[in-house]
Amino acid sequence: MEAPTWPLLAAAVIASGYAAVAGHVVRAWLAAGRHRRYADEWARPAPTYRALPAGCAAVAAILVIRLGPGGAVPAAAYVGLVPLYGALAAVDLDVHRLPDVLTLPAYPLVGALLAAAWLATPAGGGAARRAALAGLGTLVLFGALHLLSGRRLGLGDVKLSGPLGALLGWQSLDHVLLGVYAMFLCGGAAALWLLIRRRASRTTRLAFGPAMVAGAVLALAIGGAAPA
């Protein structure tokens, strides 16, 4: 990988600043507990979400540096979604639920961002079609896993999978395969860590949304931008 240029580093700084500010807004929303619905959820102290702004900033910078040089898609289309997916991961960690108010708007939002990227990218039609098919394919795969797992994989995870698949599919099908593999690898690693720490048992239902988001980010970071 070539060393980042000064303009790219400047763009990464700007992107991380935006993500940090947006992360603070999301953190305030989460700290107010507005994502909580049931009495048992309100009975528990809310997490501080202290690491969320810094985490969003770091992910935004990584995405700009890894996706910016290839020119396959404006990195802003990905960076703009970082706070939303940070919020989804944090909510799922807290209440083991991915609310429709966050998962469903991702569909038109991702569609709009990729449509803008299509217009801004030479020969973007093929990437747009691949993204749409990847999003649909990932949605069908996770829907099947939801049924085959006896619904241990939640419907919220199914709804989360579509836009993530589309974002990965814009880059390449290899990104989709790597991303799905990384999602389950991250989920398995988290489950193993919790078992070792005796914070979960083999029957404990774990939040999978954070692993899905982490796996998608990992695939984009490793794969970088696909050739235009």
N, C-alpha and C positions, 0 to 999 in steps of 0.2 A: 504494500500500500504506500502510495506517495505521501510525503509529508504535507499536511494541510497548508494552503497558502494563507497569506495575511487577510485577504478579503473573506476567505472561508472561516478563519478564526474569528473575525469581527462578526460575521453572521451568526456564528455559534454563540458568541457572547450576547448578542441581541436576543437570540432565541431563548437562551437560558434565562435572561432577565424577564422576558415575557412569561415564561413558564413558571418562574419563581413567584412573580406577582399573582398570576392566575392560581398557582398552588396555594398561596396565602388566602385567597378568596374562598377556594374550595375547602381549605382547612377550617375557616371560620364557619362555613355552612355545616360541615361535618361535626364540629365541636358543639354546635347548637343542638345536635341530635335530631335534625329534621328528617333524617332518613330512617329513624326508628319508628316502629309502628305498634308494637305489642308491649304489654306491661312488663314482661320479663326482660325485654330489651332496655326499657327505661330504668329498670331496677339496678342495672350494672353501671358502674362509672364509665363515662365515655373515654375512649383513648385520646391522647393529646394530639395525635397526628403530627407530631413535631417534625418528623423527617419528610413529610409530604412535599413542601416547597422545594427543598434541596433535591429530593428525588426527581421531581418534575424537571428542575433545571438541568440536572445531569443527563437525563434521558433526552431532553431537547437538544443539548449540545452534541451528544453522541449521534443523534439522527442527522443533524445538519452536516457534521463532519463525514459521516459514512455515506449519506445519500447525496450530498451536495455535488461532489466532483463528477459523478457519472452523468448527471443531467437527465436521468430517466424520468424524473418527476420533480417538480418543485418541492423541496424539503418542507416548505411552509405548510403544505397540505397535511403532512404527518405531524409536524410540531404543533399545529393548531389543535390537534386532538389529544395531546398529552394530558392536559388537566382533566378532561372528561374520563379518560381511561385510568388516570390516577385516582379519581373519585370512585369509579366503579370498583377498583381493587380494594380501596380502603373500606368502602361500604360492605363488601363481601366478607372481608376479614372481621368486621365488627359484628354483623348480624347474620352472616351466611345467607345473604339474599342479594340478588341483583335486580333492583327495582326497574319496572318498565319505564318510569319517567327518565331514566338515564340510558337504558339499553336501546329503546325504540327510536329516540331521536338520532342515534348514531347512524341509522340507515340513510335517511335523507341527507344528513350532514356529510357522511362519507361519500355518498353519491355526488353531492354538489362539489365537494373538494376535488374528487377525481375527475369530474367533468371539466372543472377549471384547469386541472393539470393536463387533461387531454387537449384543450384548446391552446395551452401554453407550450406543449411538447411536440416536436416534429414526429410525424408518424405515430401519434398517440392512440389512433383508433384500435390497433391490435392490442395494446396494453389495456385499454378500457374494456374491450370485450373479454380479455383474459381475466381482468379483475372481477367483472360481473360473474363469469362462470366459476371463478375460484370462490367468490363469496357464496354463491348458490351451492356449490359442491361441499364447502365446509359446513354450511348450515344443514345440508342433508346428512352428512357424516355424523355431526354431533346430535342431530335428531334421532338417528338410528342408535347411536350409543346411549342416548337417553332412554330409549325403549328397551334395549338389550340389557342395560344395567339395572333394570327394575326401578328406573327413575332416580338412582343414586346420583347420576349426573343430572343436575337440575335444569329446568326449562330456562332459567336465567342464563345458564352457561350456553345453552343452545342459541338463544337470542344474541348473546355476546359474540358468538363464533362467526356470524355472517360478515359483519363489517371488518373484523380482523382478517378473515380470509381474503376479502376484497383488497385490503391494503397490502397484504403480502402478494396477492396475485398480480397487482400492477407491476411489481418488480419482475417476477418470474414464477413459474410453477415450482422450481427448486426452492424458492423462498417459502412457498406454501407448505411443501413437504417438510422442510426444515423447521418451519414454525410450528406445525402440528406436533412433530416429534418433540420439539423443545418444550411445548406446553405440557405434555405428559411427563417428560423428564423432570421439569421443574416441579410439577405436582408430586411426582414420586419422591424426589429429593426432600421436599418439604414434609411429606408424610413420614419418611424415614427419620428425619431429624426430630419430629414431634414424638415418634415412638421411642427413640433413643432417650429423649429427655423425659419420657413418661408423662407427656402432656396430652397424649391421645392413645387410644387403643385401636385394634384392627377394625372395630365396628364404629368408630367415631366418624361422623360425617364432616369432612373438611371442606373449606372454601376452595373452589377450583378457579374462580375468576382471576385472582392474582397470578396464578401460574399461567393462565392463558395470556394475560397481558405481558407477563415477563417473557414467555416463550416467543411471542410475536416480536417484542423489542430485541430479544437475543438474535432471532433470525435476521432481522434487518441490520443489526450491528455486525454480525458475522458475514452475512452475504453482501452487504453494501448495496450500491445501486447497480441494477442490471444494465448492460450496455443498451444505449438508445437505439 
